[in-house]
Amino acid sequence: MKKIIFIIIVVILLFIINNLVNSVFNIWQKKDFVTQAQKELDFQKQENQRLKSALSYSQTQEFIEREARDKLFMVKEGEQKVLIPQESENSQEILKDNDPNWKKWWNLFFK
């Protein structure tokens, strides 16, 4: 009879130990999850702050004037529009280059 009670107590204790180990393991996993979520929250707060500052800058008069000048080509009173065509370096190089064709091909593929 004593052996049966001893075995029952041991089984119950093993069951309790197993549950405690599982609980500790689950807590560690949740701690890692909370740490990761905290990092994500910090990143999102920084992104939110950056976007708020960009929004406040985009509502300033300086930003509106710069966008009107750059994208809409608008000017203030008394100013004149001047459009300068952009030439690529390759077009200038082709015009100034008097090398024979074989040398141009050589430079194209091997330089």
C-alpha positions as CSV (number, residue, x, y, z in Angstrom):
1,M,0.0,0.0,0.0
2,K,2.8,2.4,0.8
3,K,4.4,1.7,-2.6
4,I,1.2,2.6,-4.4
5,I,0.9,5.9,-2.5
6,F,4.6,6.6,-3.1
7,I,4.1,5.9,-6.9
8,I,1.0,8.1,-7.0
9,I,2.8,11.0,-5.2
10,V,5.8,10.6,-7.6
11,V,3.5,10.7,-10.6
12,I,1.7,13.8,-9.3
13,L,5.0,15.5,-8.6
14,L,6.3,14.7,-12.1
15,F,3.1,16.1,-13.6
16,I,3.6,19.3,-11.5
17,I,7.2,19.6,-12.5
18,N,6.3,19.1,-16.2
19,N,3.7,21.8,-16.0
20,L,6.2,24.2,-14.3
21,V,8.9,23.6,-16.9
22,N,6.3,24.2,-19.7
23,S,5.2,27.4,-18.0
24,V,8.8,28.7,-17.7
25,F,9.4,27.9,-21.4
26,N,6.3,29.7,-22.4
27,I,7.2,32.7,-20.3
28,W,10.6,32.9,-22.1
29,Q,9.0,32.7,-25.5
30,K,6.6,35.5,-24.6
31,K,9.4,37.6,-23.2
32,D,11.2,37.4,-26.6
33,F,7.9,38.3,-28.3
34,V,7.5,41.3,-26.0
35,T,11.1,42.4,-26.7
36,Q,10.6,42.1,-30.4
37,A,7.3,44.0,-30.2
38,Q,9.0,46.8,-28.2
39,K,11.7,47.2,-30.9
40,E,9.0,47.4,-33.6
41,L,7.1,50.0,-31.5
42,D,10.2,52.1,-31.2
43,F,10.8,51.9,-34.9
44,Q,7.3,52.9,-35.7
45,K,7.5,55.8,-33.2
46,Q,10.6,57.1,-35.0
47,E,8.9,56.7,-38.4
48,N,5.8,58.5,-37.1
49,Q,8.0,61.4,-35.8
50,R,9.8,61.6,-39.2
51,L,6.5,61.7,-41.0
52,K,5.1,64.3,-38.7
53,S,8.1,66.5,-39.3
54,A,7.8,66.0,-43.1
55,L,4.1,66.9,-42.9
56,S,4.8,70.1,-40.9
57,Y,7.5,71.1,-43.4
58,S,5.3,70.4,-46.4
59,Q,2.8,72.9,-45.0
60,T,5.3,75.8,-44.8
61,Q,5.4,78.5,-47.4
62,E,9.0,77.7,-48.3
63,F,8.1,74.2,-49.3
64,I,5.1,75.4,-51.4
65,E,7.2,78.0,-53.2
66,R,10.0,75.5,-53.9
67,E,7.6,72.9,-55.3
68,A,5.9,75.5,-57.4
69,R,9.2,76.6,-58.9
70,D,10.6,73.1,-59.4
71,K,7.6,71.1,-60.6
72,L,5.2,73.7,-62.0
73,F,7.9,76.1,-63.4
74,M,6.3,79.1,-61.8
75,V,8.1,82.4,-61.1
76,K,7.7,85.3,-58.9
77,E,6.8,88.8,-60.2
78,G,9.7,90.4,-61.9
79,E,11.5,87.1,-62.6
80,Q,11.9,85.5,-66.0
81,K,11.8,81.8,-66.9
82,V,15.1,80.4,-68.2
83,L,15.1,76.8,-69.4
84,I,18.5,75.3,-70.0
85,P,18.6,72.0,-71.8
86,Q,20.6,69.3,-70.1
87,E,23.2,67.6,-72.2
88,S,24.5,64.2,-71.3
89,E,28.2,63.6,-71.1
90,N,27.9,60.9,-73.8
91,S,26.5,63.4,-76.4
92,Q,29.4,65.8,-75.8
93,E,31.9,63.0,-76.0
94,I,30.5,61.8,-79.3
95,L,30.6,65.3,-80.8
96,K,34.3,65.9,-79.8
97,D,35.5,62.4,-80.6
98,N,37.3,62.0,-83.9
99,D,38.7,58.5,-83.3
100,P,38.2,55.8,-85.9
101,N,35.3,53.5,-85.4
102,W,37.3,50.4,-84.4
103,K,38.8,52.5,-81.5
104,K,35.3,53.6,-80.4
105,W,34.2,50.0,-80.3
106,W,37.3,49.0,-78.4
107,N,36.7,51.7,-75.9
108,L,33.1,50.8,-75.6
109,F,33.7,47.1,-74.7
110,F,37.1,47.2,-73.0
111,K,37.1,50.4,-70.9
